[in-house]
Amino acid sequence: MAREGSVAALHSGIGPVVARTLLAELPELGTLDRQQVAALAGVAPLNQDSGQHRGPRRIWGGRAPVRTALYMAAVSAIRCNPTIRALYTRLRATGKPAKVALVAGMRKLLTIANAMLRDATPWTPSQAVAP
């Protein structure tokens, strides 16, 4: 229950349902690095290359329930969490499509939750904002 409380402390975006989904579907959360946990959740861009053809990067694979929960958490976080909102608006201002910016928010939420569990620290918005 202590792990659940620390993940749910990410008050803006991750609520009790998403926290429980992350802990149930990603028991490795807190033990992997950010690239590994993003790939495991299915929010890492994977290439579609073959020979000299360079295809688009897409997210796929991973654990669908985690990706679904992170999607709704990111939609909420864009409205309520200043860190995720700043990331989203910065990416949209540089011309990224809305869905790409939303997936970046999903990955950022997952990375923050992973670091919180790894370091056993509560959510503090001042630490999450990039300098």
C-alpha positions as CSV (number, residue, x, y, z in Angstrom):
1,M,0.0,0.0,0.0
2,A,3.0,2.3,0.5
3,R,3.9,2.0,-3.1
4,E,0.4,2.9,-4.2
5,G,0.3,6.0,-2.0
6,S,3.6,7.3,-3.5
7,V,2.4,6.9,-7.1
8,A,-1.0,8.3,-6.3
9,A,0.7,11.4,-4.8
10,L,1.2,12.5,-8.3
11,H,-2.1,14.4,-7.7
12,S,-2.5,16.0,-11.1
13,G,-3.1,13.3,-13.7
14,I,-2.5,10.1,-11.8
15,G,-5.3,9.1,-9.5
16,P,-6.0,5.9,-7.6
17,V,-7.2,3.9,-10.7
18,V,-4.2,4.8,-12.7
19,A,-1.9,4.2,-9.8
20,R,-3.4,0.7,-9.2
21,T,-3.2,-0.1,-12.9
22,L,0.5,0.9,-13.0
23,L,1.3,-1.2,-10.0
24,A,-0.7,-4.2,-11.1
25,E,0.4,-4.2,-14.8
26,L,3.9,-2.9,-14.3
27,P,5.4,-4.6,-11.2
28,E,8.8,-3.7,-12.6
29,L,8.1,0.0,-12.1
30,G,10.8,1.6,-10.1
31,T,13.4,-1.0,-11.0
32,L,14.0,-0.2,-14.7
33,D,15.5,2.9,-16.4
34,R,13.3,5.3,-18.2
35,Q,13.8,3.8,-21.7
36,Q,13.1,0.3,-20.6
37,V,9.9,1.2,-18.7
38,A,8.7,3.3,-21.7
39,A,9.2,0.4,-24.0
40,L,7.5,-2.0,-21.6
41,A,4.5,0.3,-21.4
42,G,4.4,0.7,-25.1
43,V,5.0,4.5,-25.2
44,A,8.5,4.4,-26.8
45,P,8.7,5.3,-30.5
46,L,9.7,2.2,-32.5
47,N,10.8,2.4,-36.1
48,Q,9.3,0.8,-39.2
49,D,12.6,0.5,-41.2
50,S,13.4,-2.1,-43.8
51,G,16.5,-1.9,-46.0
52,Q,16.9,1.7,-47.2
53,H,13.3,2.5,-46.4
54,R,12.9,4.7,-43.3
55,G,9.4,4.4,-42.1
56,P,7.6,6.5,-39.5
57,R,8.1,6.0,-35.8
58,R,5.1,4.7,-33.9
59,I,4.2,3.5,-30.5
60,W,3.0,0.0,-30.3
61,G,3.5,-3.2,-28.3
62,G,4.0,-3.1,-24.6
63,R,1.1,-3.5,-22.2
64,A,-2.1,-2.1,-23.5
65,P,-3.9,-1.6,-20.1
66,V,-1.0,0.6,-19.0
67,R,-1.0,2.6,-22.2
68,T,-4.8,3.1,-22.0
69,A,-4.5,4.3,-18.4
70,L,-1.6,6.6,-19.2
71,Y,-3.6,8.1,-22.1
72,M,-6.4,9.2,-19.8
73,A,-3.9,10.4,-17.1
74,A,-2.1,12.5,-19.7
75,V,-5.3,14.1,-20.9
76,S,-6.1,15.1,-17.3
77,A,-2.5,16.1,-16.6
78,I,-2.4,18.5,-19.6
79,R,-5.2,20.4,-18.0
80,C,-4.2,20.2,-14.3
81,N,-0.4,19.5,-14.0
82,P,1.8,22.5,-14.8
83,T,4.8,20.3,-15.7
84,I,3.0,18.2,-18.2
85,R,1.1,21.2,-19.6
86,A,4.4,23.0,-20.1
87,L,5.8,20.0,-22.0
88,Y,2.6,19.7,-24.1
89,T,2.4,23.4,-25.0
90,R,6.1,23.6,-25.8
91,L,5.9,20.7,-28.2
92,R,2.7,22.0,-29.9
93,A,4.4,25.4,-30.3
94,T,7.3,23.8,-32.2
95,G,4.8,22.2,-34.6
96,K,4.4,18.7,-33.2
97,P,1.0,17.1,-33.8
98,A,-1.4,16.9,-30.8
99,K,-1.2,13.2,-30.5
100,V,2.7,13.2,-30.5
101,A,2.7,15.8,-27.7
102,L,0.1,13.8,-25.8
103,V,2.2,10.6,-26.0
104,A,5.2,12.7,-24.8
105,G,3.1,13.6,-21.8
106,M,2.2,10.0,-21.2
107,R,5.9,9.1,-21.3
108,K,6.8,12.0,-18.9
109,L,4.1,10.8,-16.4
110,L,5.5,7.3,-16.6
111,T,9.1,8.5,-16.1
112,I,8.1,10.6,-13.1
113,A,6.2,7.7,-11.5
114,N,9.1,5.4,-12.2
115,A,11.6,7.8,-10.6
116,M,9.3,8.4,-7.6
117,L,9.1,4.7,-6.9
118,R,12.8,4.1,-7.5
119,D,13.8,6.9,-5.1
120,A,10.9,6.5,-2.7
121,T,10.1,10.2,-2.9
122,P,6.8,12.1,-3.0
123,W,5.6,14.2,-5.9
124,T,7.1,17.7,-5.9
125,P,6.4,19.9,-8.9
126,S,9.5,22.0,-8.4
127,Q,11.8,19.0,-9.0
128,A,10.0,18.0,-12.1
129,V,10.2,21.3,-14.0
130,A,13.3,21.4,-16.2
131,P,15.7,24.3,-15.6
